[in-house]
């Protein structure tokens, strides 16, 4: 996960990060998919915070 966070910091401009995080939400069709995506974002945030 640490490598992913470092890569995202180097590749995604800060002003585009919100759009990057929001993009996966568009394809959600049910609560289960919503929770899977939300947990993924939570893991990403935990990794960024260290």
C-alpha positions in Angstrom: 0.0 0.0 0.0 2.9 2.3 0.8 4.1 2.1 -2.8 0.7 2.9 -4.1 0.4 6.0 -2.0 3.8 7.2 -3.0 2.9 6.6 -6.7 -0.4 8.5 -6.4 1.4 11.4 -4.7 3.9 11.6 -7.5 1.4 11.2 -10.3 -1.9 12.9 -9.3 -1.8 16.6 -8.9 -3.3 17.7 -5.6 -6.0 19.7 -7.3 -7.1 16.6 -9.2 -7.1 14.2 -6.2 -10.8 14.8 -5.3 -11.8 13.8 -8.8 -9.6 10.7 -8.7 -11.2 9.6 -5.4 -14.7 10.3 -6.7 -14.4 8.5 -10.0 -15.0 5.0 -8.7 -18.2 6.0 -7.0 -20.1 6.5 -10.3 -20.2 2.8 -11.0 -21.8 1.8 -7.7 -25.2 0.1 -8.1 -25.8 -1.3 -4.6 -24.9 -1.0 -1.0 -22.4 -3.8 -1.1 -20.4 -2.2 -3.9 -20.6 1.1 -2.0 -19.1 -0.4 1.1 -16.3 -2.1 -0.8 -15.3 1.2 -2.4 -15.6 3.1 0.8 -13.4 0.7 2.7 -10.8 1.0 -0.1 -10.8 4.7 0.2 -10.5 4.4 4.0 -7.4 2.1 3.6 -5.9 4.7 1.2 -6.5 7.5 3.7 -4.9 5.5 6.5 -1.9 4.8 4.3 -1.5 8.5 3.5 -1.7 9.6 7.1 0.9 6.9 8.1 
